[in-house]
């Protein structure tokens, strides 16, 4: 499968299709309530009113369960939807389900990435291997 590039049609899925005609900040993250993922989610939460003011919405995607997403959303008062991608089909469609390595152990997981999808359904900007701190400002600059 070829890697998605800017101006490609964004692969559709239920939650994304529900926002057709809007700019969508689609961000993929590895796991609810872990340090980097919490930093990223809370920065996007704090920037949310400025994102919405640009007529955009935020969708987060990880392999966590809907119940885990609910707890994470409540704990950090997240004003946007988190999508459960337990079978990592969405992550695979976006090319962010990758082999990773930690302490010499190889495993499959999410490469932290963000896709800005325009109202026309095309990918306007891609951020790969995202560093959580400061990412919300990068997103705001790209919308």
C-alpha positions as CSV (number, residue, x, y, z in Angstrom):
1,X,0.0,0.0,0.0
2,X,1.4,3.4,-1.0
3,X,2.0,5.9,1.7
4,X,-0.5,8.7,1.8
5,X,0.7,12.1,0.7
6,X,-0.7,15.6,0.8
7,X,-3.6,16.1,-1.6
8,X,-4.6,12.4,-1.5
9,X,-8.2,11.6,-0.8
10,X,-8.5,10.8,2.9
11,X,-9.6,7.2,3.6
12,X,-13.1,7.3,4.9
13,X,-14.6,5.8,8.1
14,X,-17.8,6.4,10.0
15,X,-16.7,9.1,12.4
16,X,-14.8,11.0,9.7
17,X,-17.6,10.7,7.1
18,X,-20.0,12.3,9.7
19,X,-18.0,15.5,9.4
20,X,-17.9,15.8,5.6
21,X,-17.6,19.4,4.4
22,X,-15.5,20.4,7.5
23,X,-11.8,20.7,8.1
24,X,-10.8,17.7,10.3
25,X,-7.7,17.4,12.5
26,X,-7.3,13.7,12.6
27,X,-4.6,12.7,15.1
28,X,-3.4,9.2,15.8
29,X,-1.8,8.4,19.1
30,X,-0.6,5.2,20.8
31,X,-2.4,4.9,24.1
32,X,-4.9,6.7,26.4
33,X,-3.6,8.2,29.6
34,X,0.1,7.8,28.9
35,X,2.5,10.8,29.3
36,X,3.0,11.8,25.6
37,X,-0.6,11.1,24.6
38,X,-1.9,13.1,27.6
39,X,0.3,16.0,26.7
40,X,-0.9,16.0,23.1
41,X,-4.6,15.6,24.0
42,X,-4.4,18.3,26.6
43,X,-2.7,20.8,24.3
44,X,-5.4,20.1,21.6
45,X,-8.0,20.5,24.4
46,X,-6.5,23.9,25.3
47,X,-6.4,25.0,21.7
48,X,-9.8,23.6,20.9
49,X,-11.7,26.9,20.9
50,X,-9.2,28.3,18.4
51,X,-9.5,25.2,16.2
52,X,-13.3,25.4,16.2
53,X,-13.0,29.1,15.4
54,X,-11.3,28.1,12.2
55,X,-14.3,25.9,11.4
56,X,-12.4,22.7,12.1
57,X,-13.0,19.7,14.4
58,X,-10.6,17.3,16.1
59,X,-10.8,13.5,16.0
60,X,-8.4,11.4,18.0
61,X,-7.7,7.7,17.1
62,X,-6.0,5.0,19.0
63,X,-6.4,1.2,19.5
64,X,-7.9,1.7,23.0
65,X,-11.4,0.5,23.7
66,X,-14.4,2.9,23.8
67,X,-14.5,2.5,27.6
68,X,-10.9,3.5,27.9
69,X,-11.6,6.6,25.7
70,X,-14.5,7.5,27.9
71,X,-12.3,7.4,31.0
72,X,-9.6,9.4,29.3
73,X,-12.1,12.0,28.0
74,X,-13.7,12.4,31.4
75,X,-10.4,12.6,33.3
76,X,-8.9,15.4,31.1
77,X,-12.2,17.0,30.1
78,X,-11.5,16.5,26.4
79,X,-14.0,18.4,24.2
80,X,-13.5,16.3,21.1
81,X,-14.3,12.7,20.0
82,X,-11.9,9.8,20.4
83,X,-12.3,6.9,18.0
84,X,-11.6,3.3,19.1
85,X,-9.6,1.5,16.4
86,X,-9.1,-1.9,18.1
87,X,-8.5,-3.8,14.9
88,X,-6.2,-0.9,13.7
89,X,-8.0,-0.8,10.3
90,X,-8.1,3.0,10.3
91,X,-4.4,3.3,11.3
92,X,-3.5,0.8,8.6
93,X,-5.5,2.8,6.0
94,X,-3.5,5.9,7.0
95,X,-0.2,4.1,7.1
96,X,0.5,4.8,10.7
97,X,0.4,1.2,12.0
98,X,4.1,0.5,12.0
99,X,6.8,-1.7,13.5
100,X,8.2,0.0,16.5
101,X,11.1,-0.9,18.9
102,X,11.5,-0.4,22.6
103,X,14.3,-1.9,24.7
104,X,15.3,-4.1,21.8
105,X,11.8,-5.6,21.5
106,X,10.0,-5.1,18.2
107,X,6.2,-4.7,18.1
108,X,3.4,-3.2,16.0
109,X,1.9,0.1,17.1
110,X,0.8,3.6,16.2
111,X,3.3,6.1,14.9
112,X,2.0,9.4,16.4
113,X,0.8,11.3,13.3
114,X,-1.7,14.0,12.4
115,X,-3.6,14.6,9.2
116,X,-5.3,17.8,8.4
117,X,-8.2,16.9,6.1
118,X,-9.9,19.7,4.1
119,X,-13.6,20.2,3.6
120,X,-13.2,18.5,0.2
121,X,-12.0,15.3,1.8
122,X,-8.4,15.7,0.7
123,X,-5.4,15.6,3.0
124,X,-4.0,19.2,3.3
125,X,-1.1,18.5,5.7
126,X,0.6,15.5,7.3
127,X,2.7,15.5,10.4
128,X,4.5,12.2,11.0
129,X,6.5,11.1,14.1
130,X,4.8,14.0,16.0
131,X,6.4,15.3,19.2
132,X,3.5,16.0,21.6
133,X,4.7,19.2,23.2
134,X,4.0,22.1,20.9
135,X,2.0,20.1,18.4
136,X,-1.3,22.0,18.9
137,X,0.4,25.2,17.7
138,X,1.7,23.4,14.6
139,X,-1.9,22.2,13.9
140,X,-3.3,25.7,14.3
141,X,-0.7,27.0,11.9
142,X,-1.7,24.4,9.3
143,X,-5.5,24.8,9.4
